[in-house]
Amino acid sequence: MNIIVCIKQVPAKDAPLAIAGNWIKESDIGFEMNEPDSYALEEALRLKEKHGGEVIALSMGPERVKQTIKEALAKGADRAIHVMDNNFAQLDPLGSAKSLAAAIRKEKADLVLTGLQSDDHGFGQTGVLLAGLLDLPHATIIMAIEVNNGRMKLKRELEAGWFQHIECPVPAVLSIQSGINKVRYATLKGIMAAKKKEIATLTRESLGVSHEPTQKIEKIYVPTKTKKTEFLTGTPKEVATKLVEKLRFEARVI
């Protein structure tokens, strides 16, 4: 199977973020692979080990993104595609998906995997939009993949501990749920081998993608912390009734 895994580089979880208008200041902070995408990469590597083929890591962003691409190669991806774009953080989900789809069309992929959502923006739209742009079947929140004779049996996680089992043809686009597997570490052998693997660099402009944003981040700010104390009066029965109503309809915890 030839599998393309979309990988995003995001600010490190312990990075001291400073707000600058409609995004964060990127100076003096570290970056890492988006955690949900690491599960998608691991699932792609396991499918390759079982069915053969190759795994291609696809990422978009400035030069620093190569750090995350090399991590994917060190873990076992065969080659990578880097869509160079210094302003990718300003793209809305559709703009990002259009660029990624244009790069994917240049390859012959049996499967396109994405993480369920990114740790920074958290829109959770890339996989769905990619499927629409590529005109491929799509399924989300995938917890298990079984491939047999050009079709897949998929396990999807639903709410309240329920799961759904469906069939899907190949090729397809799947959004992988975090926790589907145990992510491997890059070995020293893998790190050394990654130095010889191909990283094809494309500019977003060379893909011929034009896009008028459909979503825009106006401002990012830290929520204001407020405290509110309310005294309930009445008989014990009346106070208990009022408390239950507030817990159920205002706090929504029962």
DADA-V184358 format. One record per residue. RES is the residue in one small letter. OMEGA is omega in radians with two decimals (999 if undefined). Layout:
# DADA-V184358
res = <RES	RES>
omega = <OMEGA	OMEGA>
This chain:
# DADA-V184358
res = <m	n	i	i	v	c	i	k	q	v	p	a	k	d	a	p	l	a	i	a	g	n	w	i	k	e	s	d	i	g	f	e	m	n	e	p	d	s	y	a	l	e	e	a	l	r	l	k	e	k	h	g	g	e	v	i	a	l	s	m	g	p	e	r	v	k	q	t	i	k	e	a	l	a	k	g	a	d	r	a	i	h	v	m	d	n	n	f	a	q	l	d	p	l	g	s	a	k	s	l	a	a	a	i	r	k	e	k	a	d	l	v	l	t	g	l	q	s	d	d	h	g	f	g	q	t	g	v	l	l	a	g	l	l	d	l	p	h	a	t	i	i	m	a	i	e	v	n	n	g	r	m	k	l	k	r	e	l	e	a	g	w	f	q	h	i	e	c	p	v	p	a	v	l	s	i	q	s	g	i	n	k	v	r	y	a	t	l	k	g	i	m	a	a	k	k	k	e	i	a	t	l	t	r	e	s	l	g	v	s	h	e	p	t	q	k	i	e	k	i	y	v	p	t	k	t	k	k	t	e	f	l	t	g	t	p	k	e	v	a	t	k	l	v	e	k	l	r	f	e	a	r	v	i>
omega = <3.03	-3.00	3.03	3.12	3.11	-3.05	3.13	3.02	-3.07	3.07	3.13	-3.07	-3.12	-3.12	3.08	-3.02	3.04	-3.07	3.10	3.12	-3.08	3.04	-3.09	3.02	-3.05	3.12	3.05	3.02	3.12	3.13	-3.11	3.09	3.07	-3.01	3.10	3.12	3.12	3.08	3.08	3.10	3.14	3.14	3.10	-3.14	3.13	3.09	3.10	3.13	-3.11	-3.01	-3.10	3.14	3.14	3.09	-3.14	3.08	-3.13	-3.14	-3.13	3.12	-3.13	-3.07	-3.09	-3.13	3.14	3.09	3.13	3.09	3.14	3.07	3.11	3.11	3.14	3.13	3.07	3.06	-3.04	3.11	-3.04	3.04	3.13	3.05	-3.05	3.12	-3.11	-3.09	-3.04	-3.12	-3.14	-3.14	2.99	-3.08	-3.14	3.11	3.10	-3.11	3.12	3.13	3.13	3.14	3.13	3.10	-3.12	-3.13	3.13	-3.13	3.06	-3.03	3.03	-3.06	3.03	-3.12	3.01	2.94	-3.08	3.12	3.14	-3.12	-3.14	-3.13	3.08	-3.13	-3.13	-3.05	-2.97	-3.12	-3.13	-3.14	3.10	3.14	3.12	-3.12	-3.13	-3.12	-3.13	3.03	-3.07	3.03	-3.07	3.05	-3.07	-3.14	3.11	3.14	3.06	-3.07	3.13	3.05	3.04	3.08	-3.13	2.93	-3.02	3.04	-3.12	3.08	3.09	-3.13	3.01	3.07	3.13	3.11	3.11	3.12	-3.10	3.03	-3.09	3.11	3.02	0.11	-3.12	3.04	-3.12	3.03	-2.98	3.11	3.05	-3.13	3.14	-3.07	3.04	-3.05	3.14	3.02	3.05	3.11	3.09	3.10	3.13	3.13	3.12	-3.13	-3.11	-3.11	-3.11	-3.08	-3.04	2.96	3.13	-3.11	3.08	3.00	3.13	3.13	-3.11	3.13	3.10	-3.11	3.03	-3.05	2.98	-3.04	3.05	3.08	-3.12	3.06	-3.11	-3.05	3.01	-3.11	3.10	-3.13	3.10	3.13	3.12	3.08	-3.14	3.11	-3.14	3.14	3.10	-3.10	3.13	3.09	3.11	3.14	3.14	3.12	3.14	3.12	3.12	-3.12	3.12	3.14	-3.13	3.11	-3.09	-2.98	3.13	3.13	3.13	3.12	3.08	999>
